[in-house]
């Protein structure tokens, strides 16, 4: 496929901006403009450190340069208002997840054409997730177990921190569950709130593809998020999400010690490794940007990336654990 020069503007100068710039350039974009908040010092610093990048004092100044597409990587409380301005100009947009902190706010987009919008749920593009999804398609029944330990580095997170983590980070896993299993429907939620509220919750769910499962959420727990799938004779696992494992049998080992004991050890079916694309850029970013480039340059619709409706569905699940 020929390379067509497409100019990309970066809206937002936070810590994630460099990862976007790096992956976008590797995918074929000419990333030549960036802005942050009004007269952002951080935007100027990034532009001074990266060749070919020019900083602008505000959003209007950047949009006046008429980029072919933009990335919106700002605080989600401001994401939608910026997205609407870009859609009014007919620009393709990659917007960082969750795109908003309220599922109801997406109603503002109902009358707008959002077919040129990708929402940055980059975990859909992990090579581990690709392998998991490919294996999952072999089965028609099974049990799903999802664990989400939020703010795992903090022993006593506040309620605002917990709420923000659910709406801005847990949505990553909810979107991934919808993507892998064709949509999940929460049935019953059992909540064990502490004095700050939002303590520990467990919910049962069913999926559009016929699987059943549970999702557990806790805060301040030192563990990794993971997704497991059990079916007859097979266990599939993403733990952490970047790594895939498939177990088809257990090996029985009997110790030779004075007190005899038996262990059962899982045997991986093969030695899986991350793809190169997950090693040369932030995992999932390069493949996500390759789809975005194909959309911008050739109007090829994404087959893996999340859209606005996907973002709304992920937020609706997160909100169930708050209400």
Helices and strands as residue ranges (DSSP letters): E 7-11, H 17-27, E 30-35, H 41-49, E 54-56, H 59-63, E 69-72, H 76-88, E 92-96, G 103-109, E 117-120, G 122-125, H 127-136, E 143-150, H 159-165, I 166-170, H 171-181, E 184-192, E 200-207, E 212-219, E 226-231, E 234-238, E 244-254, E 262-268, G 276-278, H 285-298, H 308-320
